[in-house]
Amino acid sequence: MAWYDEAIFYHIYPLGLTGAPKENSYGEPEHRLNTLLPWIKHIKNIGCNAIYIGPLFESVGHGYETTDYRKLDSRLGDNDDLRNFVKKCHESGIKVIFDGVFNHTGRDFFAFKDIQEKREASPYRDWYCNVNFGGNNEYNDGFCYDNWGGYNLLVKLNQRNPAVKDYICDVVRFWVNEFDVDGIRLDAADVLDFDFMKALRAVANEVKPDFWLMGEVIHGDYSRWVNEGTLHSVTNYQLHKALYSGHNDHNFFEIAHTVKRLYDMGGSNPNGFRLYNFVDNHDVERIYTKLSNKAHFAPVHILLYTLPGIPSLYYGSEFGIEGRKEKFSDASLRPALNIDDYKNALTENSFTALIAALGRTRQQSRALCYGDYKELKLMNRQYAFSRNFEGECVVVTVNNDDSDFTMTLPCGNAPEYIGALSGQKVSAANGSICVNVKANSGDIWLPLTGDGSAKAAAPTPVELHVDDAARNAADPVTEPVQAVSKPASQDTPAKADDMPKAAAPAPSTAAPAKEAPAADPAYTEAFEKGKIAGLQEAIIAIMEKNGNVTDQMRKDVTDNVYHDSLINWIKSFR
């Protein structure tokens, strides 16, 4: 059992939260990171005990085009500021992990600058993939190279080069020695070389007890990355998609089946994978924006905090703020916020109060951190399961319907249970409890101890009021804009979320089409397969345009049969 097994993460995009300029002038340090020090108390108060913060290091613009891995971005301050921030977090019992952008560098990185100057004579010419001095690019370098996502400003590192591997491993050692960091989130882990990740895991085992490696993986079989030899965890995009669409479609089957698939994927692990669970982050729309029924914010987060895995909250979402994905900018997803504007949120904003109650409950229940998962009831609009650990049985109930629902569910050996969010007490009878689950809500039923108390019970009932949602006045929400790498066609249909909600077919005087094919299961299956195949073909075509496509890369694409994941994959090439 390590610290990350009991972690509740608070995710910060620091360049956005601090309101840093979009482009780096490489001038004197501006100590914006210090403005995040008051956030530490807030993060603690809402029940989070770990922070994922990044990107942090000197870069050109958005932070993922690193120019110096050993220097805090001058828009945020200097290394003393970062050292002090981590120290203050640790003093509050909060672990800290950084963003490790090791797949690529920016064009201002010293090795790339040396290649620009010395060309074939540069000792760093093999630090990058497929540098070709017979080619050229839009920057007129007089050579070309592999990049990430089709962007030549992101130059792909040759992770198989021992010098590159040693350099990055030394960077990790430096971060630990200099800043006392507790782990790293590996950017673009799904395209990192596996031997390179094994080297990073060896360093992780060396530098600090329980040093955590978590990778950004959008698609594929997570067991390829999460094992004893490579990473401890990866981003759980499969559950992310299921959580919002399962509520929007009133389809808890999607969520439960995703959980079971991931749980079984964990193999011999009694708790399955401890994947990094989230409902929004710096790359996707805010959960409050994506939900058709804003009241579903409650059951979505109840599931986030209670399903197997490690929950993560993206900064600002605890206030119920909005954020839409824009065509050429993620700025609305990464707003500048002032904590003073939310100083009374715990008492005046029911979204914040709910998150705090969930954090408090999760922290104090070992069953929610380590317990095995057992499905108890599954319907389109109602879902219940238990988490069981060392004799403690916690029962979780959620309801996405507009009406209350009563469930009778098996429970543990405790004679009485209490709802951590409602404060309601129920007696067990014949190994079961009968509970009322409020409309568009849910609860976490905790066993009462012999003295009638429950460690994790919320002191007062918590109920979500959607009118409490806070919109960010500085960054008004814009209308969604569909963004794909090629025009929508029969092979690459637009995602449902991107289509106008009120759109209706135009009246037609033509003879009605036969309805039979649409109702035919075989036809439906073929149509769905066709969409998947079309998306897969589009992804491979884009990959081929960007560079060499290995057999493994092709297999990763063809193994991915999840429509939304493929759509997100295509959009990632932007």
C-alpha positions, -999 to +999 in steps of 0.1 A: +000+000+000+015+032-012+004+069-008-011+069-043-034+041-035-052+065-012-047+096-033-074+121-043-058+143-069-063+180-077-052+187-112-037+222-119-027+236-153-005+264-139+000+286-169-038+289-172-047+292-135-022+319-129-031+339-161+003+336-176+009+351-211+003+326-240+038+331-253+071+331-234+093+361-238+121+344-218+124+375-197+129+380-160+110+355-138+075+366-130+065+349-097+030+338-106+034+304-091+034+320-056-003+330-063-011+293-060+000+291-024-034+301-010-049+273-031-032+247-010-056+253+020-086+251-004-073+219-019-069+204+016-103+216+027-121+199-002-104+165+007-077+163-019-043+150-007-023+151-039-017+176-067-009+169-103+006+202-116+020+209-150+035+216-174+059+236-153+092+240-171+106+265-195+087+263-228+076+283-259+039+286-253+014+261-239+040+243-219+043+211-239+072+224-261+099+222-234+131+242-239+147+236-205+138+207-182+157+221-153+142+256-151+108+266-140+090+285-168+099+322-163+062+331-167+057+312-134+088+322-115+121+306-106+132+273-091+130+287-056+093+293-061+087+257-073+108+243-044+088+263-019+054+253-035+062+216-032+075+222+004+043+240+014+022+212-001+042+185+018+037+205+050-001+202+044+001+165+038-003+169+000+019+149-025+029+165-057+035+151-092+049+170-122+042+167-160+070+149-177+070+159-214+096+134-226+082+124-260+092+156-277+109+190-271+104+224-284+125+239-312+144+261-287+157+231-268+196+231-267+200+199-287+178+210-315+194+245-317+228+227-320+215+207-350+202+239-366+237+255-362+260+225-370+237+203-391+255+170-399+283+179-375+261+182-345+266+155-318+229+157-311+217+148-347+206+114-334+188+128-304+157+132-326+138+107-348+146+106-385+165+138-389+169+141-427+193+168-441+179+162-476+145+175-466+130+208-453+100+221-434+078+252-430+105+268-408+130+264-436+156+246-414+171+228-444+162+195-428+131+176-417+123+153-387+096+133-370+072+153-348+042+147-326+007+150-339+018+166-372+033+197-354+069+205-363+071+227-333+071+195-312+102+176-322+101+139-314+130+127-292+148+094-301+140+076-269+161+046-281+192+067-281+211+058-249+223+094-245+187+107-246+175+080-222+203+089-198+196+126-201+159+122-193+166+099-164+190+125-150+162+151-153+140+129-131+167+126-106+172+164-107+135+170-101+135+147-070+168+162-056+159+198-064+121+199-058+113+167-038+086+157-063+066+126-056+059+113-091+054+121-127+026+121-152+041+111-185+027+131-214+018+112-245+027+079-229+008+059-255+036+068-280+066+065-257+091+037-263+085+008-239+122+003-232+124+040-224+095+037-199+112+007-183+143+028-178+121+055-162+105+029-139+140+018-128+148+054-119+114+057-101+123+027-080+157+043-072+150+079-064+123+077-038+100+052-020+067+049-038+077+073-065+047+072-089+046+070-127+013+077-144+010+079-182-014+097-205-030+069-225-061+075-245-068+042-261-057+005-261-052-023-236-041-005-205-023-037-193+004-029-219+014+001-198+004-007-163+025-035-149+056-041-126+080-032-154+066+001-168+040+024-152+019+023-120-012+038-137-026+055-168-053+080-175-087+062-177-102+077-208-126+048-212-143+055-179-142+092-186-163+087-217-187+063-200-194+086-170-207+115-190-224+096-219-239+070-195-257+099-178-266+118-209-281+087-224-296+074-192-275+043-197-258+030-166-251-002-185-224+016-204-207+026-171-210-007-154-198-027-185-168-003-188-160-009-151-162-046-154-140-046-186-114-025-168-117-045-136-111-078-154-082-062-173-064-059-140-059-096-138-045-108-106-048-074-088-076-078-062-087-042-069-082-044-106-061-015-120-057+016-099-063+038-130-063+075-129-100+084-130-113+118-141-144+135-155-125+164-171-090+178-175-071+204-195-077+187-228-115+179-226-146+199-220-157+206-184-180+180-170-206+206-161-207+217-198-210+182-211-239+171-189-273+175-205-289+174-171-267+196-148-280+178-117-261+147-129-230+164-116-238+147-083-241+110-094-212+115-118-189+126-090-202+100-066-191+074-091-158+091-096-150+090-059-162+054-053-155+032-083-121+013-084-093+037-093-077+069-082-100+100-085-088+133-099-106+167-098-097+194-124-092+228-109-124+249-109-148+221-115-155+219-078-173+253-083-194+240-113-176+262-139-181+257-176-156+252-204-160+243-240-135+229-265-128+256-291-115+250-327-080+263-323-077+270-286-080+252-253-080+285-234-116+282-222-106+248-206-077+265-188-090+297-172-074+321-148-091+319-114-087+339-082-092+318-051-105+349-033-135+348-056-144+314-041-134+319-004-169+311+008-175+282-017-176+255+010-206+271+027-223+289-002-217+266-032-233+232-030-210+219-058-180+226-036-197+212-005-205+179-024-169+175-035-157+182+000-180+156+014-169+130-012-133+138-005-138+134+033-157+101+028-131+087+004-102+096+027-117+079+057-130+047+041-103+021+033-129+000+014-133+028-011-095+028-017-087-009-015-120-028-016-131-052-043-160-043-065-193-061-066-222-051-088-255-052-068-281-037-091-280-024-127-307-007-146-307+020-172-313+047-146-303+031-114-270+015-104-256+000-071-224-017-061-204-025-030-167-021-021-155-046+004-123-046+024-112-064+056-148-068+068-159-033+058-187-032+032-196+002+017-227+003-006-229+029-033-262+039-050-268+063-079-299+074-098-300+094-130-338+095-132-360+125-123-379+105-097-367+089-064-361+052-065-361+026-037-336-002-037-332-033-015-296-043-016-273-069+001-249-054+026-222-064+051-225-075+087-232-041+102-266-038+119-271-002+106-258+020+078-257+058+073-257+078+041-225+098+039-242+125+019-278+124+032-272+116+068-300+091+066-298+060+088-311+026+077-312-007+096-301-039+080-324-069+079-315-104+067-282-091+053-299-063+032-307-026+035-337-008+019-327+027+008-343+056-010-321+071-037-331+107-045-337+118-081-306+126-101-284+119-071-270+091-050-254+082-017-226+062-001-239+039+026-214+034+054-215+008+082-222+023+116-198+013+144-209-001+177-213+033+192-236+044+164-210+065+145-194+063+111-159+076+105-167+090+071-202+104+076-207+139+065-215+162+094-245+177+076-266+164+047-254+176+013-277+183-016-267+198-050-284+230-062-277+236-098-282+274-094-250+274-074-229+267-105-202+293-111-195+306-146-161+321-152-167+357-161-133+363-174-135+336-201-171+334-214-183+301-227-184+300-265-205+279-287-190+245-295-171+242-328-167+208-345-130+202-352-119+171-371-089+164-393-110+158-424-145+166-435-172+144-420-182+117-443-199+083-443-167+068-429-160+095-402-194+105-388-195+135-364-197+126-328-232+130-314-220+157-289-209+178-318-242+179-336-268+206-331-293+194-305-323+210-322-315+198-357-343+180-374-346+164-409-361+186-436-396+177-448-395+154-477-421+145-504-401+114-514-415+080-508-406+068-474-376+045-471-379+010-458-376+008-421-365-028-419-328-023-424-325+001-395-343-023-372-323-053-384-296-062-358-272-075-384-276-042-404-270-021-373-239-041-364-225-038-398-231+000-398-214+004-365-184-017-377-183+005-408-180+036-387-153+021-365-134+009-396-136+043-412-122+060-382-094+035-379-085+040-416-085+078-411-062+076-381-037+053-399-038+076-429-029+106-407-001+086-391+013+077-424+013+113-434+032+123-403+059+096-405+067+059-404+039+037-390+051+005-373+032-028-371+026-021-334+011+013-341-013-003-367-023-029-341-030-002-315-054+014-340-072-017-351-075-030-315-093+001-305-130-005-312-144+024-291-161+050-312-156+080-289-120+071-282-113+070-320-129+104-324-108+118-297-077+102-313-084+119-346-089+152-328-056+148-310-038+153-343-049+189-344 
